[in-house]
Amino acid sequence: MEITGIIAEYNPFHNGHLYQINQIRQHRDSLIVAVISGSFTQRGEAAILDKWQRAQCAVESGCDLVLELPFAFACRSAQDFAQGGAALLARLGIVSQLAFGAESDNLAQLQAIASQLDDKDFQKQLHQQIANGLSYAQAISAVLGNDENTATLIRQPNNILAIEYLRSLNRLPTSIKPLLIPRQGAGYHEPDIHGPLASATAIRQALYQETVADLASVLPAATYQATRQLSASQLPDMNRLYLPLQTKLLTSSFSSLQNIYGINEGLENRILDMAQKASDWQKLIKAVTTKRYPASRIARTLLYLLLDIDKGSMALFDQAGPLYARLLAASSQGKKLLKDIKQQSSIPLITKTSQYLNTNKRRGAKADLTPFEQMLSLDTIATELRNLTCQTAADRNDFQQSPVFSNR
């Protein structure tokens, strides 16, 4: 039987994700292993539901196993998010294909662009454009922008991720094959709901506007039930992290700020300056954002500041890749895969965090922790940091919460 991997955020799991799963199973009989971001998303925002809730929704809606993508890769740029997810799936030793969505239906074109991005001459031009002041995405557009069709293609967010997945498969020692499933329904950032395939952006907006009844037609039953049970006080609000951030900035030296991952070229000065004027987290992001530094990068960098993630630590994580597979949820069929993973995986499968890390060890000096423990420590702290964004936080943490097992 085919084992299909998916890399996603499921923030939250909606009908578009269900469509993808159904398409996979129409293509071939397959079990599905999803690797999802944990407490924070790629854009540097707290996930709308906690990772166990989102994993359970995914399993109840058709996934067989849901694993956590470590924070060190989940809250990163598209290329790092894709590389981390693909590497984790490859290290399981059982995944035969990677399914992903894109606005384009032309796999050959996406593969050609992916190969071109890793060409030495292209990389030289790319780094020159970045040195000239462009962001990574802008630099890619500048180098490839002579062809209007290509330029349009790479401006679309799912195409960008698809290309990064293909680049990751090219670089990894893996036989995993790509499976492109053209995206259907609303655009990635479409703010309104116009039918059963709404964007995650529109769904989250409806939750904050407390128009949950509007979501019955765009969410699978499990997700709809989970969101119906949410009160306003349980929704994450990143502004609740602003006072801790201001305190961190007030007590940090220039050298320590300059050592934080994502801070370079005097960005610390701009953050410090704007933090004296901005009244909340979101306004600070808007004030610091520039053409070179998009809002998503600034949002991630503020989290790195709070979590004290330095450049050396991130370089270590990138060199090592994902060092474990953390189980969040499984179906009855997915449980049968656990034995295969334990036999074939090159990384340990974690079902109980306390077997690998405890709160006392987590509070020790970073130098006393192995890269494995440092990576896992970040995941556990991120869970508790997300809890701080909710006025009424769920009583769940990584040391006590077990994986969710479904009878589906």
DOROVEX-581628 format. One record per residue (C-alpha): residue in three letters; residue number from 1; x negated, y, z. Coordinates in pm, whole numbers. Example, Ala and Ser with C-alpha at 12.3 -4.5 7.8 and 13.67 -1.06 7.14 Angstrom:
2
+-----+-----+--------+--------+--------+
:  aa :   i :   east :  north :     up :
+-----+-----+--------+--------+--------+
: ALA :   1 :  -1230 :   -450 :    780 :
: SER :   2 :  -1367 :   -106 :    714 :
+-----+-----+--------+--------+--------+
END
This chain:
408
+-----+-----+--------+--------+--------+
:  aa :   i :   east :  north :     up :
+-----+-----+--------+--------+--------+
: MET :   1 :      0 :      0 :      0 :
: GLU :   2 :   -113 :    355 :    -74 :
: ILE :   3 :   -213 :    575 :    219 :
: THR :   4 :   -153 :    939 :    136 :
: GLY :   5 :   -305 :   1225 :    329 :
: ILE :   6 :   -155 :   1572 :    365 :
: ILE :   7 :   -322 :   1879 :    514 :
: ALA :   8 :    -66 :   2125 :    644 :
: GLU :   9 :     49 :   2362 :    916 :
: TYR :  10 :    419 :   2270 :    934 :
: ASN :  11 :    493 :   2608 :   1088 :
: PRO :  12 :    764 :   2486 :   1101 :
: PHE :  13 :    836 :   2168 :    902 :
: HIS :  14 :   1097 :   2269 :    642 :
: ASN :  15 :   1275 :   2137 :    333 :
: GLY :  16 :    979 :   2219 :    110 :
: HIS :  17 :    765 :   1983 :    316 :
: LEU :  18 :   1039 :   1721 :    302 :
: TYR :  19 :   1050 :   1762 :    -77 :
: GLN :  20 :    676 :   1694 :    -93 :
: ILE :  21 :    709 :   1375 :    114 :
: ASN :  22 :    996 :   1252 :   -103 :
: GLN :  23 :    792 :   1321 :   -417 :
: ILE :  24 :    499 :   1122 :   -278 :
: ARG :  25 :    721 :    823 :   -214 :
: GLN :  26 :    882 :    850 :   -558 :
: HIS :  27 :    534 :    846 :   -710 :
: ARG :  28 :    433 :    527 :   -528 :
: ASP :  29 :    513 :    328 :   -216 :
: SER :  30 :    302 :    499 :     46 :
: LEU :  31 :    248 :    565 :    414 :
: ILE :  32 :    175 :    928 :    495 :
: VAL :  33 :    -92 :   1064 :    729 :
: ALA :  34 :    -64 :   1437 :    795 :
: VAL :  35 :   -342 :   1648 :    944 :
: ILE :  36 :   -195 :   1968 :   1088 :
: SER :  37 :   -325 :   2278 :   1259 :
: GLY :  38 :   -278 :   2274 :   1634 :
: SER :  39 :   -189 :   2578 :   1843 :
: PHE :  40 :   -297 :   2851 :   1601 :
: THR :  41 :   -266 :   2876 :   1225 :
: GLN :  42 :   -507 :   2964 :    949 :
: ARG :  43 :   -385 :   3326 :    957 :
: GLY :  44 :   -479 :   3364 :   1324 :
: GLU :  45 :   -124 :   3344 :   1461 :
: ALA :  46 :     25 :   3126 :   1735 :
: ALA :  47 :    230 :   2843 :   1583 :
: ILE :  48 :    605 :   2891 :   1619 :
: LEU :  49 :    645 :   2552 :   1793 :
: ASP :  50 :    373 :   2373 :   1985 :
: LYS :  51 :    174 :   2105 :   1807 :
: TRP :  52 :    360 :   1809 :   1963 :
: GLN :  53 :    698 :   1956 :   1866 :
: ARG :  54 :    582 :   2017 :   1510 :
: ALA :  55 :    427 :   1669 :   1488 :
: GLN :  56 :    749 :   1509 :   1614 :
: CYS :  57 :    955 :   1703 :   1357 :
: ALA :  58 :    719 :   1580 :   1085 :
: VAL :  59 :    742 :   1217 :   1194 :
: GLU :  60 :   1120 :   1229 :   1230 :
: SER :  61 :   1131 :   1372 :    877 :
: GLY :  62 :    912 :   1116 :    701 :
: CYS :  63 :    545 :   1135 :    803 :
: ASP :  64 :    397 :    821 :    958 :
: LEU :  65 :     99 :    963 :   1146 :
: VAL :  66 :     29 :   1321 :   1248 :
: LEU :  67 :   -323 :   1415 :   1358 :
: GLU :  68 :   -454 :   1750 :   1479 :
: LEU :  69 :   -701 :   1947 :   1271 :
: PRO :  70 :   -948 :   2086 :   1528 :
: PHE :  71 :   -919 :   2460 :   1596 :
: ALA :  72 :  -1274 :   2501 :   1464 :
: PHE :  73 :  -1136 :   2433 :   1113 :
: ALA :  74 :   -765 :   2513 :   1147 :
: CYS :  75 :   -810 :   2881 :   1229 :
: ARG :  76 :  -1045 :   2955 :    940 :
: SER :  77 :  -1054 :   3071 :    579 :
: ALA :  78 :   -896 :   2859 :    304 :
: GLN :  79 :  -1224 :   2691 :    211 :
: ASP :  80 :  -1307 :   2594 :    572 :
: PHE :  81 :   -949 :   2483 :    645 :
: ALA :  82 :   -952 :   2263 :    334 :
: GLN :  83 :  -1300 :   2123 :    398 :
: GLY :  84 :  -1218 :   2035 :    759 :
: GLY :  85 :   -890 :   1866 :    670 :
: ALA :  86 :  -1032 :   1670 :    378 :
: ALA :  87 :  -1333 :   1558 :    580 :
: LEU :  88 :  -1112 :   1435 :    863 :
: LEU :  89 :   -895 :   1234 :    623 :
: ALA :  90 :  -1203 :   1090 :    453 :
: ARG :  91 :  -1355 :    984 :    786 :
: LEU :  92 :  -1045 :    784 :    876 :
: GLY :  93 :  -1154 :    529 :    617 :
: ILE :  94 :   -799 :    437 :    511 :
: VAL :  95 :   -671 :    731 :    301 :
: SER :  96 :   -658 :    672 :    -74 :
: GLN :  97 :   -509 :    996 :   -204 :
: LEU :  98 :   -465 :   1358 :    -94 :
: ALA :  99 :   -133 :   1519 :   -181 :
: PHE : 100 :   -102 :   1897 :   -200 :
: GLY : 101 :    130 :   2157 :   -345 :
: ALA : 102 :     49 :   2438 :   -583 :
: GLU : 103 :    229 :   2698 :   -789 :
: SER : 104 :     52 :   2551 :  -1092 :
: ASP : 105 :    139 :   2211 :  -1237 :
: ASN : 106 :   -190 :   2186 :  -1428 :
: LEU : 107 :   -426 :   1963 :  -1228 :
: ALA : 108 :   -694 :   1965 :  -1498 :
: GLN : 109 :   -709 :   2346 :  -1493 :
: LEU : 110 :   -732 :   2354 :  -1114 :
: GLN : 111 :  -1010 :   2092 :  -1121 :
: ALA : 112 :  -1201 :   2292 :  -1383 :
: ILE : 113 :  -1187 :   2603 :  -1165 :
: ALA : 114 :  -1290 :   2401 :   -858 :
: SER : 115 :  -1596 :   2271 :  -1044 :
: GLN : 116 :  -1678 :   2618 :  -1171 :
: LEU : 117 :  -1672 :   2765 :   -819 :
: ASP : 118 :  -1957 :   2536 :   -715 :
: ASP : 119 :  -2171 :   2617 :  -1018 :
: LYS : 120 :  -2502 :   2780 :   -914 :
: ASP : 121 :  -2464 :   3075 :  -1151 :
: PHE : 122 :  -2110 :   3134 :  -1030 :
: GLN : 123 :  -2221 :   3124 :   -667 :
: LYS : 124 :  -2492 :   3379 :   -743 :
: GLN : 125 :  -2238 :   3616 :   -899 :
: LEU : 126 :  -1995 :   3551 :   -615 :
: HIS : 127 :  -2246 :   3645 :   -346 :
: GLN : 128 :  -2337 :   3957 :   -541 :
: GLN : 129 :  -1973 :   4066 :   -550 :
: ILE : 130 :  -1944 :   4004 :   -175 :
: ALA : 131 :  -2260 :   4210 :   -120 :
: ASN : 132 :  -2093 :   4486 :   -320 :
: GLY : 133 :  -1814 :   4502 :    -65 :
: LEU : 134 :  -1549 :   4260 :   -190 :
: SER : 135 :  -1380 :   3997 :     25 :
: TYR : 136 :  -1425 :   3631 :    -66 :
: ALA : 137 :  -1090 :   3613 :   -248 :
: GLN : 138 :  -1153 :   3941 :   -428 :
: ALA : 139 :  -1502 :   3827 :   -529 :
: ILE : 140 :  -1364 :   3508 :   -683 :
: SER : 141 :  -1108 :   3711 :   -876 :
: ALA : 142 :  -1380 :   3948 :   -997 :
: VAL : 143 :  -1604 :   3670 :  -1127 :
: LEU : 144 :  -1321 :   3473 :  -1288 :
: GLY : 145 :  -1112 :   3772 :  -1380 :
: ASN : 146 :  -1201 :   3789 :  -1751 :
: ASP : 147 :   -925 :   3537 :  -1823 :
: GLU : 148 :   -589 :   3689 :  -1726 :
: ASN : 149 :   -423 :   3347 :  -1692 :
: THR : 150 :   -694 :   3231 :  -1455 :
: ALA : 151 :   -685 :   3559 :  -1263 :
: THR : 152 :   -309 :   3524 :  -1213 :
: LEU : 153 :   -345 :   3161 :  -1107 :
: ILE : 154 :   -600 :   3229 :   -833 :
: ARG : 155 :   -392 :   3511 :   -683 :
: GLN : 156 :   -131 :   3257 :   -572 :
: PRO : 157 :   -193 :   3120 :   -221 :
: ASN : 158 :   -108 :   2754 :   -279 :
: ASN : 159 :   -323 :   2747 :   -594 :
: ILE : 160 :   -614 :   2880 :   -390 :
: LEU : 161 :   -571 :   2607 :   -129 :
: ALA : 162 :   -532 :   2343 :   -401 :
: ILE : 163 :   -860 :   2452 :   -558 :
: GLU : 164 :  -1030 :   2436 :   -218 :
: TYR : 165 :   -894 :   2084 :   -158 :
: LEU : 166 :  -1038 :   1978 :   -495 :
: ARG : 167 :  -1373 :   2139 :   -415 :
: SER : 168 :  -1377 :   1951 :    -84 :
: LEU : 169 :  -1308 :   1617 :   -251 :
: ASN : 170 :  -1588 :   1689 :   -499 :
: ARG : 171 :  -1837 :   1753 :   -218 :
: LEU : 172 :  -1740 :   1470 :     15 :
: PRO : 173 :  -1863 :   1109 :    -15 :
: THR : 174 :  -1509 :    980 :    -65 :
: SER : 175 :  -1298 :    794 :   -319 :
: ILE : 176 :   -983 :    987 :   -223 :
: LYS : 177 :   -793 :   1094 :   -535 :
: PRO : 178 :   -591 :   1415 :   -572 :
: LEU : 179 :   -213 :   1411 :   -612 :
: LEU : 180 :    -74 :   1746 :   -725 :
: ILE : 181 :    292 :   1815 :   -646 :
: PRO : 182 :    408 :   2146 :   -799 :
: ARG : 183 :    565 :   2374 :   -542 :
: GLN : 184 :    940 :   2430 :   -567 :
: GLY : 185 :   1171 :   2697 :   -429 :
: ALA : 186 :   1077 :   3028 :   -265 :
: GLY : 187 :    734 :   3185 :   -295 :
: TYR : 188 :    485 :   3146 :    -12 :
: HIS : 189 :    555 :   3490 :    138 :
: GLU : 190 :    917 :   3527 :     24 :
: PRO : 191 :   1088 :   3702 :    320 :
: ASP : 192 :   1449 :   3614 :    235 :
: ILE : 193 :   1642 :   3286 :    234 :
: HIS : 194 :   1805 :   3211 :   -102 :
: GLY : 195 :   1874 :   2839 :   -101 :
: PRO : 196 :   1755 :   2516 :     58 :
: LEU : 197 :   1382 :   2562 :    -17 :
: ALA : 198 :   1299 :   2872 :    185 :
: SER : 199 :    948 :   2987 :    275 :
: ALA : 200 :    805 :   2934 :    622 :
: THR : 201 :    770 :   3314 :    643 :
: ALA : 202 :   1146 :   3361 :    598 :
: ILE : 203 :   1223 :   3083 :    847 :
: ARG : 204 :    999 :   3232 :   1117 :
: GLN : 205 :   1151 :   3574 :   1054 :
: ALA : 206 :   1501 :   3430 :   1105 :
: LEU : 207 :   1391 :   3275 :   1434 :
: TYR : 208 :   1263 :   3607 :   1566 :
: GLN : 209 :   1581 :   3779 :   1450 :
: GLU : 210 :   1781 :   3509 :   1632 :
: THR : 211 :   1973 :   3409 :   1319 :
: VAL : 212 :   1906 :   3038 :   1370 :
: ALA : 213 :   2244 :   2939 :   1226 :
: ASP : 214 :   2118 :   3057 :    887 :
: LEU : 215 :   1852 :   2783 :    900 :
: ALA : 216 :   2079 :   2479 :    896 :
: SER : 217 :   2052 :   2452 :    518 :
: VAL : 218 :   1674 :   2500 :    494 :
: LEU : 219 :   1545 :   2275 :    773 :
: PRO : 220 :   1550 :   1897 :    816 :
: ALA : 221 :   1767 :   1787 :   1108 :
: ALA : 222 :   1477 :   1733 :   1350 :
: THR : 223 :   1333 :   2081 :   1298 :
: TYR : 224 :   1675 :   2245 :   1311 :
: GLN : 225 :   1745 :   2081 :   1646 :
: ALA : 226 :   1405 :   2188 :   1781 :
: THR : 227 :   1453 :   2550 :   1672 :
: ARG : 228 :   1810 :   2564 :   1803 :
: GLN : 229 :   1675 :   2486 :   2149 :
: LEU : 230 :   1430 :   2776 :   2139 :
: SER : 231 :   1511 :   3084 :   2343 :
: ALA : 232 :   1360 :   3425 :   2264 :
: SER : 233 :   1128 :   3388 :   2565 :
: GLN : 234 :    982 :   3068 :   2418 :
: LEU : 235 :    879 :   3227 :   2088 :
: PRO : 236 :    511 :   3324 :   2071 :
: ASP : 237 :    426 :   3694 :   2074 :
: MET : 238 :     64 :   3772 :   1989 :
: ASN : 239 :     98 :   4111 :   2156 :
: ARG : 240 :     89 :   3931 :   2491 :
: LEU : 241 :   -281 :   3867 :   2421 :
: TYR : 242 :   -362 :   4235 :   2372 :
: LEU : 243 :   -437 :   4319 :   2735 :
: PRO : 244 :   -676 :   4022 :   2770 :
: LEU : 245 :   -840 :   4130 :   2445 :
: GLN : 246 :   -883 :   4489 :   2566 :
: THR : 247 :  -1037 :   4358 :   2887 :
: LYS : 248 :  -1276 :   4140 :   2686 :
: LEU : 249 :  -1380 :   4436 :   2471 :
: LEU : 250 :  -1424 :   4657 :   2779 :
: THR : 251 :  -1659 :   4411 :   2949 :
: SER : 252 :  -1860 :   4291 :   2647 :
: SER : 253 :  -2202 :   4418 :   2542 :
: PHE : 254 :  -2277 :   4516 :   2183 :
: SER : 255 :  -2511 :   4218 :   2147 :
: SER : 256 :  -2247 :   3971 :   2266 :
: LEU : 257 :  -1986 :   4118 :   2030 :
: GLN : 258 :  -2230 :   4107 :   1738 :
: ASN : 259 :  -2288 :   3737 :   1807 :
: ILE : 260 :  -1919 :   3649 :   1769 :
: TYR : 261 :  -1835 :   3452 :   1456 :
: GLY : 262 :  -1677 :   3676 :   1192 :
: ILE : 263 :  -1833 :   3998 :   1317 :
: ASN : 264 :  -2098 :   4153 :   1096 :
: GLU : 265 :  -2193 :   4480 :    929 :
: GLY : 266 :  -2077 :   4688 :   1225 :
: LEU : 267 :  -1726 :   4542 :   1241 :
: GLU : 268 :  -1754 :   4543 :   1621 :
: ASN : 269 :  -1770 :   4924 :   1616 :
: ARG : 270 :  -1452 :   4948 :   1411 :
: ILE : 271 :  -1272 :   4708 :   1645 :
: LEU : 272 :  -1387 :   4896 :   1954 :
: ASP : 273 :  -1289 :   5230 :   1804 :
: MET : 274 :   -943 :   5120 :   1688 :
: ALA : 275 :   -872 :   4934 :   2014 :
: GLN : 276 :   -879 :   5272 :   2192 :
: LYS : 277 :   -598 :   5397 :   1968 :
: ALA : 278 :   -382 :   5095 :   1883 :
: SER : 279 :    -97 :   5017 :   2123 :
: ASP : 280 :    -71 :   4644 :   2058 :
: TRP : 281 :   -230 :   4339 :   1890 :
: GLN : 282 :    -52 :   4377 :   1557 :
: LYS : 283 :   -127 :   4749 :   1530 :
: LEU : 284 :   -493 :   4684 :   1603 :
: ILE : 285 :   -508 :   4430 :   1318 :
: LYS : 286 :   -345 :   4680 :   1083 :
: ALA : 287 :   -583 :   4957 :   1190 :
: VAL : 288 :   -898 :   4744 :   1148 :
: THR : 289 :   -791 :   4587 :    817 :
: THR : 290 :   -973 :   4713 :    508 :
: LYS : 291 :  -1008 :   4606 :    147 :
: ARG : 292 :  -1310 :   4401 :    248 :
: TYR : 293 :  -1164 :   4265 :    571 :
: PRO : 294 :   -806 :   4138 :    514 :
: ALA : 295 :   -560 :   4115 :    801 :
: SER : 296 :   -588 :   3736 :    831 :
: ARG : 297 :   -963 :   3756 :    882 :
: ILE : 298 :   -926 :   4027 :   1147 :
: ALA : 299 :   -658 :   3825 :   1328 :
: ARG : 300 :   -886 :   3520 :   1337 :
: THR : 301 :  -1181 :   3729 :   1453 :
: LEU : 302 :   -983 :   3866 :   1747 :
: LEU : 303 :   -910 :   3508 :   1853 :
: TYR : 304 :  -1280 :   3420 :   1821 :
: LEU : 305 :  -1350 :   3714 :   2051 :
: LEU : 306 :  -1105 :   3592 :   2313 :
: LEU : 307 :  -1238 :   3237 :   2289 :
: ASP : 308 :  -1603 :   3350 :   2279 :
: ILE : 309 :  -1682 :   3153 :   1963 :
: ASP : 310 :  -2029 :   3256 :   1853 :
: LYS : 311 :  -2195 :   3214 :   1514 :
: GLY : 312 :  -2420 :   2935 :   1635 :
: SER : 313 :  -2126 :   2727 :   1758 :
: MET : 314 :  -1935 :   2761 :   1432 :
: ALA : 315 :  -2246 :   2674 :   1231 :
: LEU : 316 :  -2282 :   2361 :   1446 :
: PHE : 317 :  -1918 :   2264 :   1383 :
: ASP : 318 :  -1952 :   2320 :   1009 :
: GLN : 319 :  -2262 :   2104 :    995 :
: ALA : 320 :  -2099 :   1824 :   1196 :
: GLY : 321 :  -1749 :   1835 :   1046 :
: PRO : 322 :  -1451 :   1698 :   1241 :
: LEU : 323 :  -1586 :   1468 :   1511 :
: TYR : 324 :  -1261 :   1296 :   1615 :
: ALA : 325 :   -905 :   1226 :   1504 :
: ARG : 326 :   -657 :   1346 :   1767 :
: LEU : 327 :   -322 :   1165 :   1750 :
: LEU : 328 :    -15 :   1387 :   1799 :
: ALA : 329 :    270 :   1165 :   1679 :
: ALA : 330 :    345 :    839 :   1496 :
: SER : 331 :    638 :    650 :   1348 :
: SER : 332 :    683 :    275 :   1400 :
: GLN : 333 :    502 :    216 :   1069 :
: GLY : 334 :    236 :    470 :   1163 :
: LYS : 335 :    158 :    286 :   1486 :
: LYS : 336 :     56 :    -13 :   1275 :
: LEU : 337 :   -208 :    206 :   1105 :
: LEU : 338 :   -382 :    284 :   1432 :
: LYS : 339 :   -557 :    -53 :   1439 :
: ASP : 340 :   -687 :     -2 :   1084 :
: ILE : 341 :   -815 :    345 :   1172 :
: LYS : 342 :   -995 :    217 :   1481 :
: GLN : 343 :  -1163 :    -50 :   1269 :
: GLN : 344 :  -1253 :    163 :    967 :
: SER : 345 :  -1288 :    520 :   1090 :
: SER : 346 :  -1631 :    674 :   1135 :
: ILE : 347 :  -1494 :    900 :   1413 :
: PRO : 348 :  -1307 :    805 :   1733 :
: LEU : 349 :   -928 :    814 :   1747 :
: ILE : 350 :   -818 :   1013 :   2053 :
: THR : 351 :   -488 :    922 :   2216 :
: LYS : 352 :   -586 :   1039 :   2565 :
: THR : 353 :   -796 :   1354 :   2594 :
: SER : 354 :   -905 :   1289 :   2953 :
: GLN : 355 :  -1105 :    987 :   2835 :
: TYR : 356 :  -1337 :   1228 :   2652 :
: LEU : 357 :  -1308 :   1557 :   2842 :
: ASN : 358 :  -1168 :   1689 :   3169 :
: THR : 359 :  -1104 :   2039 :   3300 :
: ASN : 360 :  -1408 :   2036 :   3529 :
: LYS : 361 :  -1643 :   1942 :   3248 :
: ARG : 362 :  -1477 :   2196 :   3020 :
: ARG : 363 :  -1570 :   2471 :   3263 :
: GLY : 364 :  -1935 :   2375 :   3255 :
: ALA : 365 :  -2202 :   2560 :   3060 :
: LYS : 366 :  -2162 :   2535 :   2684 :
: ALA : 367 :  -2520 :   2409 :   2656 :
: ASP : 368 :  -2427 :   2110 :   2872 :
: LEU : 369 :  -2149 :   2001 :   2634 :
: THR : 370 :  -2207 :   1789 :   2326 :
: PRO : 371 :  -2078 :   1925 :   1991 :
: PHE : 372 :  -1793 :   1673 :   2025 :
: GLU : 373 :  -1700 :   1810 :   2368 :
: GLN : 374 :  -1735 :   2171 :   2254 :
: MET : 375 :  -1501 :   2110 :   1961 :
: LEU : 376 :  -1244 :   1930 :   2175 :
: SER : 377 :  -1273 :   2194 :   2446 :
: LEU : 378 :  -1172 :   2462 :   2197 :
: ASP : 379 :   -858 :   2268 :   2107 :
: THR : 380 :   -753 :   2240 :   2471 :
: ILE : 381 :   -820 :   2607 :   2546 :
: ALA : 382 :   -632 :   2711 :   2231 :
: THR : 383 :   -328 :   2516 :   2360 :
: GLU : 384 :   -334 :   2709 :   2686 :
: LEU : 385 :   -400 :   3038 :   2506 :
: ARG : 386 :    -90 :   2980 :   2293 :
: ASN : 387 :    105 :   2924 :   2614 :
: LEU : 388 :      6 :   3277 :   2719 :
: THR : 389 :    176 :   3416 :   2409 :
: CYS : 390 :    514 :   3284 :   2531 :
: GLN : 391 :    706 :   3449 :   2811 :
: THR : 392 :    836 :   3104 :   2904 :
: ALA : 393 :    574 :   2849 :   2806 :
: ALA : 394 :    639 :   2479 :   2762 :
: ASP : 395 :    490 :   2267 :   3038 :
: ARG : 396 :    252 :   2079 :   2807 :
: ASN : 397 :   -126 :   2063 :   2792 :
: ASP : 398 :   -381 :   1839 :   2624 :
: PHE : 399 :   -482 :   1656 :   2940 :
: GLN : 400 :   -134 :   1539 :   3036 :
: GLN : 401 :     68 :   1524 :   2713 :
: SER : 402 :     74 :   1186 :   2538 :
: PRO : 403 :    130 :   1135 :   2164 :
: VAL : 404 :    494 :   1125 :   2055 :
: PHE : 405 :    603 :    783 :   1927 :
: SER : 406 :    916 :    764 :   1714 :
: ASN : 407 :   1131 :    461 :   1633 :
: ARG : 408 :   1179 :    585 :   1276 :
+-----+-----+--------+--------+--------+
END
